[in-house]
């Protein structure tokens, strides 16, 4: 597939989204903002890999995008749980009074 103006515009928008997500990751005032920025970066990168598969007409990159998306999701959930802490300590066990 050749690079049409629409394809170029899509990759420019993906690059802008990556830049803005990286900016939020570095400058985010709180840890929640940084977690959301990391998730946004991973989704944008997955979309970029899928767009690259379309541009190069290679379905192998779709498998790479799928695996990258799953690993990025697990990474973001793990980071979010680590930063937010263990919330199960606040829950009452059965038979205990509040």
Residue pairs with C-beta under 8 A, 6 or more apart in sequence:
1 7
1 54
1 55
1 56
1 57
3 55
7 51
7 54
7 55
10 51
11 48
11 51
14 44
14 47
14 48
14 51
17 40
17 44
18 41
18 44
18 45
18 48
21 37
21 40
21 41
21 44
22 37
22 41
24 33
24 34
24 36
24 37
24 40
25 34
25 37
25 38
25 41
28 34
28 37
31 83
31 84
35 76
35 79
35 80
35 83
38 75
38 76
38 79
39 72
39 76
42 68
42 69
42 72
42 73
42 75
42 76
43 69
43 72
45 68
45 72
46 65
46 68
46 69
46 72
49 61
49 64
49 65
49 68
50 61
50 62
50 65
52 61
53 59
53 60
53 61
53 62
53 64
53 65
92 98
